[in-house]
Amino acid sequence: MNDIRKQIYDRLCSLGENIKNTHISDLYNEDVESKVIKSDLLNFDYSRQRINDQALDYLLQIPDFIGLDKSLEQLFNGEVHNPSEDRKVSHTIYRNKFSCENFELIFKERERIRFFLDNNTANLNFKNLICLSIGGSRLGPELLKEFQSLRGPVNIYFCSSYDLLELRDVLKRCRQSETIIFASSKSFETSEILKNLDHVKSWYKKDSDVDFHNHLFGISANTQAMTAYGIKKSNQFKVLDSLGGRFSIWSSISLPAFVNSNFGSYLDLLEGARLADEHTSKSSWETNIPLIMALLSIWNTSSLNINNHGIFTYNFRLRSLTKYISQLSMESNGKSINFQLNESPFLTSPLVWGGYGIESQHSTFQWLMQGKTETSCDFIGVNNGENESADSYEMLLSQVLAMTNGKENKEVPFKSIKGNNPCSILQLNSLSLKSLGFLLAIYEHKVFIEASIVGIDPFDQWGVQLGKELAIEARLDKKFLKDNFSPSLYPKS
């Protein structure tokens, strides 16, 4: 299979040579609709990509070269195996409507989420919820909280800083009797979470009238560790060990984000993702949004040598989306060697960066418009006919034109914009949790398809694990620090 990938890569490089120095305006096809894929929840426009019909036709043959249809079938059936960690992959099953063999836990936990939300919505006995979480366990729920933008009876906080400053600032606003704690960690061994949890435990001891264990909840695949820490069985929510942290938004990991809404809102998120699964599994290659996104990503990195990808959102409720997709993309595909010890011939995941577009226009867009490094971009906005979205979406379209067309000023060159950055537009048709679920799952499938083509496992994360081990070794070995750093840099006692 690696030989096939090498052939694909060589062909893409050859096709790219004909286009690298071509301007998008020379490739632009006035038949825009031919490069717009429409769905009920989201439309995808890739008419501003730097690619011609010959290259696109070749890209659309790649899924058949690698047997992608079989890989997708296994993904949606929960049969994909993460070989280097010896576990299955279950995130698509979490939004399935029907119980599946070997995945009964997902549906039992869904009912426990329903009970918690219904019970606490009806009988709110706390005013603050502090979620101790990091990585995907934080980025997903925090995105959901911001997206819903609810002023509910419960203040929701997320904390993960190792210096405890974030947590201490939050605790100053809370009283023990009015606060509950959610510790979210799949392994329940994450040092940042345990350090914050120990600090919270000592904070509760300051009020002798409050039993900390009644206020403590855990979300993890490691029930033994939760029990050992003192979390009551009734306060434990379990996730499957086969669910990666960056794919965990569909599970009870997101429970804290819904305490001011309801179980129906959680189901809306799942339904949107399920519809994305349906779109991905049933669409032809030509009309398959995540497939086209993955193919264009591979084209831009391997054929055009563009090593970074900006994601810019044009709705305030989506302001944290880039951080979420950045982790999803780079933790999944930021590697080059697979478990069979084969190195991918492709350039794998580009640097994924960006942010809230309105703010970025006054900072990083200077570099995008006039810098020497090329960037591919996704622009994400809401086009729902409402006044508050219209101006922002119009700004999105104008920036896409500036980014791709550019403007030359021969008399005053420093007033020129080079343009020629390949861009796609993802247009949400409503500001709903169902639309958000669809969008997030589309990016998940883009990541999976991209990994399938370049030949890496998107579900392990050995770089993260080994990085943690190296950092711990360095921290514990005082001689190592002395041998590598100036004494002026040692931690002050």
C-alpha positions as CSV (number, residue, x, y, z in Angstrom):
1,M,0.0,0.0,0.0
2,N,2.9,2.4,0.7
3,D,4.0,1.9,-3.0
4,I,0.6,3.0,-4.1
5,R,0.8,6.1,-1.9
6,K,4.2,6.9,-3.3
7,Q,2.8,6.8,-6.8
8,I,-0.1,9.1,-5.7
9,Y,2.3,11.5,-4.1
10,D,4.6,11.6,-7.1
11,R,1.6,12.3,-9.4
12,L,0.4,15.1,-7.1
13,C,3.8,16.7,-7.1
14,S,3.8,16.5,-10.9
15,L,0.4,18.1,-11.2
16,G,1.3,20.8,-8.7
17,E,4.3,21.9,-10.8
18,N,1.9,23.2,-13.4
19,I,0.0,25.3,-10.9
20,K,2.4,26.5,-8.2
21,N,3.1,29.7,-10.0
22,T,-0.5,30.2,-11.4
23,H,-2.8,32.7,-9.8
24,I,-6.2,31.7,-8.5
25,S,-7.8,34.4,-10.7
26,D,-6.5,32.6,-13.8
27,L,-8.0,29.3,-12.6
28,Y,-11.3,30.7,-11.3
29,N,-14.3,29.1,-13.0
30,E,-17.3,31.4,-13.3
31,D,-19.4,28.3,-12.9
32,V,-19.2,28.6,-9.1
33,E,-22.0,26.2,-8.4
34,S,-20.0,23.3,-9.7
35,K,-17.7,23.8,-6.7
36,V,-20.4,24.3,-4.1
37,I,-21.7,21.3,-2.1
38,K,-25.0,21.9,-0.4
39,S,-26.6,20.2,2.5
40,D,-29.5,21.1,4.9
41,L,-27.2,22.3,7.6
42,L,-24.1,23.4,5.8
43,N,-22.8,24.5,2.4
44,F,-19.2,24.1,1.3
45,D,-17.7,26.3,-1.4
46,Y,-14.2,25.5,-2.7
47,S,-14.3,27.6,-5.8
48,R,-11.4,29.7,-4.5
49,Q,-8.9,26.9,-4.3
50,R,-5.8,26.9,-6.5
51,I,-6.5,23.9,-8.5
52,N,-7.6,23.0,-12.1
53,D,-10.0,20.4,-13.4
54,Q,-7.3,18.0,-14.4
55,A,-5.8,17.9,-10.8
56,L,-9.3,17.7,-9.3
57,D,-10.3,14.8,-11.5
58,Y,-7.2,12.9,-10.3
59,L,-7.8,13.7,-6.7
60,L,-11.3,12.2,-7.0
61,Q,-9.7,8.9,-8.1
62,I,-7.6,8.6,-5.0
63,P,-10.4,7.2,-2.7
64,D,-10.7,4.2,-5.0
65,F,-7.0,3.7,-5.2
66,I,-6.8,3.2,-1.4
67,G,-10.2,1.5,-0.8
68,L,-11.6,4.4,1.2
69,D,-15.2,3.1,1.0
70,K,-14.2,0.0,3.1
71,S,-12.4,2.2,5.7
72,L,-15.4,4.4,6.1
73,E,-17.7,1.4,6.5
74,Q,-15.5,0.1,9.3
75,L,-15.5,3.5,10.9
76,F,-19.3,3.8,11.1
77,N,-19.7,0.3,12.3
78,G,-17.2,0.8,15.2
79,E,-14.8,-1.7,13.6
80,V,-11.8,0.6,13.0
81,H,-8.9,-0.6,15.1
82,N,-6.2,1.6,16.7
83,P,-3.4,-1.0,16.4
84,S,-0.5,0.8,18.2
85,E,-2.7,1.1,21.3
86,D,-4.7,-2.0,20.7
87,R,-8.2,-0.6,21.0
88,K,-11.2,0.0,18.8
89,V,-12.5,3.5,17.8
90,S,-16.0,4.4,19.0
91,H,-16.7,8.1,18.5
92,T,-19.2,7.6,15.7
93,I,-21.2,5.0,17.8
94,Y,-21.7,7.7,20.4
95,R,-24.1,9.6,18.1
96,N,-25.8,6.4,16.7
97,K,-29.5,6.2,17.4
98,F,-29.5,2.5,18.1
99,S,-27.7,0.4,20.6
100,C,-24.9,-1.7,19.1
101,E,-23.4,-4.9,20.2
102,N,-20.4,-4.3,22.6
103,F,-21.3,-0.6,22.9
104,E,-24.2,-0.9,25.4
105,L,-22.3,1.4,27.8
106,I,-22.8,4.4,25.5
107,F,-26.6,4.1,25.7
108,K,-26.6,3.5,29.5
109,E,-24.5,6.6,30.0
110,R,-26.8,8.6,27.7
111,E,-29.7,7.8,30.0
112,R,-27.6,8.8,33.1
113,I,-26.8,12.1,31.3
114,R,-30.6,12.6,30.8
115,F,-31.3,11.8,34.5
116,F,-28.6,14.3,35.7
117,L,-29.8,17.1,33.5
118,D,-33.5,16.6,34.1
119,N,-32.9,16.3,37.9
120,N,-30.7,19.2,38.2
121,T,-32.6,21.5,35.9
122,A,-35.8,20.8,37.9
123,N,-34.1,21.1,41.4
124,L,-31.0,23.3,41.1
125,N,-29.2,23.1,44.4
126,F,-25.9,24.6,43.2
127,K,-24.8,27.9,41.6
128,N,-21.4,27.0,40.4
129,L,-19.9,24.2,38.3
130,I,-16.1,23.9,38.0
131,C,-14.9,21.5,35.4
132,L,-11.3,20.4,35.8
133,S,-10.3,19.2,32.4
134,I,-7.6,19.7,29.7
135,G,-7.1,19.0,26.0
136,G,-10.2,17.6,24.3
137,S,-12.0,17.2,27.6
138,R,-11.9,21.0,28.0
139,L,-11.9,22.4,24.5
140,G,-15.1,20.6,23.4
141,P,-17.3,21.4,26.4
142,E,-16.0,25.0,26.6
143,L,-16.8,25.5,22.9
144,L,-20.3,24.2,23.6
145,K,-20.8,26.5,26.5
146,E,-19.8,29.5,24.5
147,F,-21.8,28.4,21.5
148,Q,-25.0,28.2,23.5
149,S,-24.4,31.5,25.1
150,L,-26.9,30.9,27.9
151,R,-27.3,33.1,31.0
152,G,-28.4,30.3,33.2
153,P,-28.6,29.9,37.0
154,V,-25.3,28.0,37.0
155,N,-21.9,29.6,36.5
156,I,-19.7,27.2,34.5
157,Y,-16.0,27.4,34.8
158,F,-13.2,25.4,33.2
159,C,-9.7,25.1,34.8
160,S,-6.6,23.3,33.8
161,S,-3.6,25.5,34.5
162,Y,-0.7,23.8,36.3
163,D,0.2,26.9,38.3
164,L,-3.3,26.9,39.8
165,L,-3.8,30.6,39.2
166,E,-6.8,30.0,37.0
167,L,-8.5,27.8,39.6
168,R,-7.7,30.1,42.5
169,D,-9.3,33.0,40.7
170,V,-12.5,30.9,40.1
171,L,-12.6,29.7,43.7
172,K,-12.6,33.3,45.0
173,R,-16.1,33.7,43.3
174,C,-17.6,30.5,44.8
175,R,-18.8,29.1,48.1
176,Q,-18.3,25.5,48.9
177,S,-21.9,24.8,49.6
178,E,-23.0,26.2,46.3
179,T,-20.4,24.5,44.1
180,I,-19.9,21.2,42.4
181,I,-16.8,19.8,40.8
182,F,-16.5,17.7,37.6
183,A,-13.1,16.1,37.2
184,S,-12.9,15.0,33.5
185,S,-10.0,12.8,32.5
186,K,-10.2,9.6,30.4
187,S,-7.2,8.0,32.3
188,F,-7.8,9.9,35.6
189,E,-4.0,10.0,35.7
190,T,-3.5,13.4,34.1
191,S,-1.2,15.4,36.3
192,E,-2.8,18.8,35.6
193,I,-6.2,17.5,36.6
194,L,-5.0,15.7,39.8
195,K,-3.1,18.8,40.9
196,N,-6.1,21.0,40.5
197,L,-8.3,18.4,42.1
198,D,-6.1,18.2,45.2
199,H,-6.3,22.0,45.5
200,V,-10.1,21.9,45.3
201,K,-10.2,19.2,48.0
202,S,-8.2,21.3,50.4
203,W,-10.4,24.3,49.6
204,Y,-13.5,22.3,50.6
205,K,-11.9,21.4,53.9
206,K,-12.1,25.0,54.9
207,D,-15.9,24.5,55.3
208,S,-16.5,21.7,57.8
209,D,-20.2,21.7,57.1
210,V,-19.7,20.6,53.5
211,D,-19.0,17.0,52.5
212,F,-16.6,17.3,49.6
213,H,-17.6,13.8,48.3
214,N,-21.2,14.9,47.7
215,H,-20.0,17.8,45.5
216,L,-17.5,15.8,43.5
217,F,-18.2,14.1,40.1
218,G,-15.9,12.3,37.8
219,I,-16.0,11.5,34.0
220,S,-13.4,8.9,33.0
221,A,-12.8,5.4,31.5
222,N,-10.9,4.5,34.7
223,T,-13.6,3.8,37.3
224,Q,-11.1,2.3,39.7
225,A,-9.1,5.5,39.8
226,M,-12.2,7.6,40.4
227,T,-13.3,5.3,43.3
228,A,-9.8,5.4,44.7
229,Y,-9.9,9.1,44.8
230,G,-13.2,9.1,46.7
231,I,-15.7,9.8,44.0
232,K,-18.9,8.0,44.8
233,K,-20.2,5.4,42.3
234,S,-23.4,7.4,41.9
235,N,-21.3,10.4,40.8
236,Q,-19.2,8.6,38.3
237,F,-19.8,8.9,34.5
238,K,-17.9,6.4,32.4
239,V,-16.6,6.8,28.8
240,L,-15.2,4.0,26.7
241,D,-11.4,3.5,26.7
242,S,-11.8,3.4,22.9
243,L,-13.0,7.1,22.8
244,G,-10.1,9.5,22.2
245,G,-10.1,12.7,24.1
246,R,-10.2,14.9,21.0
247,F,-13.3,12.9,19.9
248,S,-15.0,12.9,23.3
249,I,-17.4,15.8,22.8
250,W,-20.2,13.4,22.0
251,S,-20.0,11.7,25.4
252,S,-20.6,12.6,29.0
253,I,-17.4,14.7,28.8
254,S,-19.8,17.4,27.5
255,L,-22.3,17.1,30.3
256,P,-21.0,20.3,32.2
257,A,-21.8,22.4,29.1
258,F,-25.5,21.5,29.2
259,V,-26.4,22.2,32.9
260,N,-28.0,25.5,31.8
261,S,-29.9,23.9,28.9
262,N,-31.4,20.4,28.7
263,F,-31.0,16.9,27.5
264,G,-32.7,17.8,24.2
265,S,-29.9,20.2,23.4
266,Y,-27.4,17.4,23.9
267,L,-29.4,15.2,21.5
268,D,-29.5,18.0,18.9
269,L,-25.7,18.0,18.9
270,L,-25.6,14.3,18.5
271,E,-28.2,14.4,15.7
272,G,-26.2,16.9,13.7
273,A,-23.1,14.7,14.0
274,R,-25.2,11.6,12.9
275,L,-26.4,13.5,9.8
276,A,-22.7,14.3,9.0
277,D,-22.0,10.5,9.3
278,E,-24.9,9.8,7.0
279,H,-23.7,12.5,4.5
280,T,-20.1,11.1,4.5
281,S,-21.2,7.4,4.2
282,K,-23.8,7.9,1.4
283,S,-22.5,10.8,-0.7
284,S,-20.7,10.3,-4.0
285,W,-17.0,11.3,-3.9
286,E,-17.8,14.4,-5.9
287,T,-20.4,15.6,-3.4
288,N,-18.7,14.4,-0.2
289,I,-17.8,17.5,1.9
290,P,-15.2,15.9,4.2
291,L,-13.6,14.0,1.4
292,I,-13.2,17.1,-0.8
293,M,-11.8,19.0,2.2
294,A,-9.3,16.2,2.9
295,L,-8.2,16.0,-0.8
296,L,-7.7,19.7,-1.0
297,S,-5.7,19.6,2.2
298,I,-3.4,17.0,0.7
299,W,-3.2,18.9,-2.5
300,N,-2.2,22.1,-0.8
301,T,0.5,20.5,1.4
302,S,2.0,18.0,-1.0
303,S,1.4,19.6,-4.4
304,L,1.7,23.3,-3.6
305,N,4.0,23.0,-0.5
306,I,1.7,25.1,1.7
307,N,2.6,24.0,5.2
308,N,0.0,25.8,7.3
309,H,-3.8,26.1,7.3
310,G,-5.7,29.0,8.8
311,I,-9.3,28.6,10.2
312,F,-11.2,31.8,10.7
313,T,-14.7,32.0,12.2
314,Y,-17.0,34.9,11.6
315,N,-19.5,34.5,14.4
316,F,-18.8,35.3,18.0
317,R,-20.3,32.0,19.3
318,L,-17.7,30.1,17.2
319,R,-14.8,32.1,18.6
320,S,-13.1,29.0,20.1
321,L,-13.8,26.6,17.2
322,T,-10.3,27.0,15.8
323,K,-8.6,25.8,19.0
324,Y,-10.9,22.7,18.9
325,I,-10.1,21.9,15.3
326,S,-6.4,22.6,15.7
327,Q,-6.2,19.9,18.4
328,L,-8.3,17.5,16.5
329,S,-6.2,17.9,13.3
330,M,-2.7,18.1,14.7
331,E,-2.9,15.6,17.5
332,S,-4.5,13.1,15.0
333,N,-2.4,13.6,11.9
334,G,0.7,15.4,13.3
335,K,2.9,12.3,12.7
336,S,4.7,10.7,9.8
337,I,5.3,7.0,10.7
338,N,2.6,4.4,11.2
339,F,2.5,1.3,13.3
340,Q,3.9,-0.8,10.4
341,L,7.0,1.4,10.6
342,N,6.3,2.9,7.2
343,E,7.0,6.6,6.7
344,S,4.3,8.4,4.7
345,P,5.6,9.8,1.5
346,F,3.2,12.8,1.9
347,L,3.6,15.9,3.9
348,T,1.2,15.1,6.7
349,S,-0.9,17.6,8.8
350,P,0.0,21.2,8.2
351,L,0.1,23.6,11.1
352,V,-3.5,24.5,11.9
353,W,-4.0,27.9,13.4
354,G,-6.3,30.9,13.1
355,G,-9.0,32.3,15.3
356,Y,-12.0,34.7,15.4
357,G,-11.9,36.4,12.1
358,I,-13.1,39.8,13.1
359,E,-10.2,40.2,15.5
360,S,-7.7,38.4,13.2
361,Q,-8.2,41.1,10.6
362,H,-6.5,43.5,12.9
363,S,-3.5,41.3,13.6
364,T,-2.5,38.2,11.7
365,F,-4.2,39.2,8.4
366,Q,-1.3,41.6,7.9
367,W,1.0,38.6,7.6
368,L,-1.5,36.8,5.4
369,M,-2.0,39.7,3.0
370,Q,1.6,40.8,2.6
371,G,3.9,38.1,4.1
372,K,6.0,35.7,2.0
373,T,4.6,32.5,3.4
374,E,1.5,31.0,1.6
375,T,-1.5,29.8,3.6
376,S,-4.6,27.8,2.8
377,C,-7.7,28.9,4.7
378,D,-11.2,27.8,5.8
379,F,-13.6,30.7,6.5
380,I,-16.6,29.6,8.6
381,G,-19.7,31.8,9.0
382,V,-23.4,31.7,9.6
383,N,-25.7,32.7,6.8
384,N,-29.2,32.5,8.3
385,G,-30.9,35.7,7.1
386,E,-30.7,37.4,10.5
387,N,-29.4,40.9,10.8
388,E,-26.8,40.1,13.5
389,S,-25.2,37.5,11.2
390,A,-25.5,39.3,7.9
391,D,-22.8,41.9,8.4
392,S,-20.3,39.4,9.8
393,Y,-20.9,37.0,6.9
394,E,-20.5,39.8,4.4
395,M,-17.2,40.6,6.0
396,L,-16.2,36.9,5.6
397,L,-16.9,37.0,1.8
398,S,-15.0,40.2,1.4
399,Q,-11.9,38.8,3.1
400,V,-12.0,35.7,1.0
401,L,-11.9,37.9,-2.1
402,A,-9.0,39.9,-0.7
403,M,-7.1,36.7,0.3
404,T,-7.5,35.1,-3.1
405,N,-7.7,37.9,-5.6
406,G,-5.2,40.3,-4.1
407,K,-4.6,43.8,-5.5
408,E,-1.4,45.0,-7.2
409,N,-0.1,48.5,-6.9
410,K,2.9,48.9,-9.1
411,E,3.5,52.5,-8.3
412,V,3.5,51.9,-4.5
413,P,4.4,48.2,-4.0
414,F,4.0,48.3,-0.2
415,K,0.3,48.9,-0.8
416,S,-0.1,45.7,-2.8
417,I,-1.8,42.5,-1.6
418,K,-0.4,39.4,-3.2
419,G,-3.6,37.2,-2.8
420,N,-3.4,33.7,-4.2
421,N,-4.1,32.0,-0.9
422,P,-6.4,29.0,-1.6
423,C,-9.6,29.4,0.5
424,S,-12.8,27.4,1.2
425,I,-16.0,28.7,2.8
426,L,-18.1,26.7,5.2
427,Q,-21.5,28.3,5.5
428,L,-23.7,27.2,8.4
429,N,-27.4,27.7,7.6
430,S,-28.4,28.2,11.2
431,L,-26.8,28.9,14.6
432,S,-28.1,25.6,16.1
433,L,-26.5,22.8,18.0
434,K,-27.5,20.5,15.2
435,S,-25.5,22.6,12.7
436,L,-22.5,22.7,15.1
437,G,-22.6,18.9,15.5
438,F,-22.7,18.5,11.7
439,L,-19.7,20.9,11.3
440,L,-17.6,19.2,14.0
441,A,-18.2,15.7,12.7
442,I,-17.4,16.9,9.1
443,Y,-14.0,18.0,10.4
444,E,-13.5,14.6,12.2
445,H,-14.2,12.8,9.0
446,K,-11.9,15.1,7.1
447,V,-9.1,14.1,9.5
448,F,-9.9,10.4,9.2
449,I,-10.0,10.5,5.4
450,E,-6.8,12.5,5.2
451,A,-5.0,10.0,7.5
452,S,-6.3,7.1,5.4
453,I,-4.9,8.6,2.2
454,V,-1.5,9.5,3.6
455,G,-1.2,6.2,5.5
456,I,-1.0,7.1,9.2
457,D,-3.1,6.2,12.3
458,P,-5.1,9.3,13.4
459,F,-6.1,7.7,16.7
460,D,-2.9,7.2,18.6
461,Q,-0.9,10.0,20.1
462,W,2.6,8.7,20.9
463,G,4.1,12.2,20.5
464,V,2.0,13.5,23.4
465,Q,2.6,10.5,25.6
466,L,6.4,10.4,25.0
467,G,6.6,14.1,25.4
468,K,5.0,13.8,28.9
469,E,7.5,11.1,29.9
470,L,10.5,13.1,28.7
471,A,9.2,16.2,30.6
472,I,8.7,14.2,33.8
473,E,12.2,12.6,33.5
474,A,13.7,16.0,33.0
475,R,11.9,17.5,36.0
476,L,12.8,14.7,38.4
477,D,16.5,14.6,37.3
478,K,18.0,17.7,38.9
479,K,21.4,16.9,37.4
480,F,19.8,17.0,33.9
481,L,18.5,20.5,34.5
482,K,21.9,21.7,35.8
483,D,23.7,20.2,32.8
484,N,21.4,21.9,30.3
485,F,20.4,25.3,31.8
486,S,22.0,28.3,33.3
487,P,21.6,28.5,37.1
488,S,19.7,31.7,36.6
489,L,16.8,29.7,35.1
490,Y,16.4,27.2,37.9
491,P,13.0,27.5,39.8
492,K,13.4,29.9,42.7
493,S,12.7,28.3,46.1
